[in-house]
Amino acid sequence: MTSQAADGPDMVAASRRSKITPEREREFFDAVLEQIRECGYESVTMEGVAASTRCSKSTLYRQWKTKPQFVAAALRANRRVRFAGIDTGSLAEDLRQAARAAGEWSGKDTRLLHALGHAVTADHQLAQALREALVYPEIAALQEMLARGVARGEVRADHPALEYIPAMMFGVLRVRPVLSGQYADSDYLTRFVEATVLPALGLTQDPGCRSRDD
């Protein structure tokens, strides 16, 4: 292999990318997501992120060719499952704990969802990254909670409300800032679950406390 072949475009690009450490990459991702929350997607530029993180804009452009690619990578790297590990042995209590957990991160994540609202309708890659980071993991965790409740006999497998529980949980997170100018915090979401989600599933009482006539 000649020296020229060894130093071809692919090798040079890989060498350049390798200079960004995981810690530095995390700094870039945190910076772009925070700027989107504060200023909105349209106002954020690669140049602005470069300035705030004290790097050259060419560093960002070498790694991520466009702003949508950069933001999509940041979203995927930010993927977290907030509902992971919730398993109390009771579907009603699982949903209450999910409400409390959602309330703890609703400010940051709901701001991000709203800030990306128009952009994700125009960019399929960005929309998919947003769903993978903030939506799909939580829906999967909720569906696991519901499946455990069905397996324990707390809810019928054919209960018509089961399909809509993720939409109810995510919907209230998105809509409360629009209706009242406030994010759905843990207290609000817990009350929402008690007043709306549990009755929809027929879980207004713990199974052991239901009347013998039910």
C-alpha positions, 0 to 999 in steps of 0.5 A: 500500500502506498503512502498516498493510499494510506493517507486517503480521504477516509483515513484523514477524516477518521484521524480528524474525528478521533481527535474529539474525545468523548468528554469534548463531544459531550460538551458539544452536545450539551451546548447545542441542546441547551442553546436550542432550549434557550433560543429555539432551533432556528436561532442556533448556529454551528458558529454559535456552538463553536464560540460557546465551547471555544472550538473552531467551527471547522471542528464541528463541520468536520464531524457533523456536516450540517446543523440537523446532523449535529442536533440529531447526534446530540439527541441520540447521545442524550437518550435516557430512559427515565422510567427504567427500573420502576417496578413496584408490583402494582400498576397504579403505583408504577404509574404514580412513580412514572408521573413523579419521574416525568415531572422531574425532567419535564422542564428540560425535555418539554422545552426541547420538544417545543423548541424543535417543534417546527424543525422536526416536521421538516427534517425526517432525520431530526424527527427520528432522532427526537423520537429515539431519544425522548419518546420511544424509550419511555413508551417502551417502559410504559408498555412494559408497566402495562404488560406487567399489570395485565399479567398480574390480573390488574387490567384486562388484556383487551381493556380499550384504554391500554392503547392510549396511556402513553398518549395521555402521559406524553400529551399532558406534558406537551399541552400544559405549557400551552394552556397555563404557561407552566410545565407539568411538574411531579405534583401536577402529573401525579394528580393527573394520573390519579384523576384521569389515567387510573380511572381510565384503567379501572384502577381507582382502588387497589385490587385488594380493596375492591368490593367483593361484588365487583 
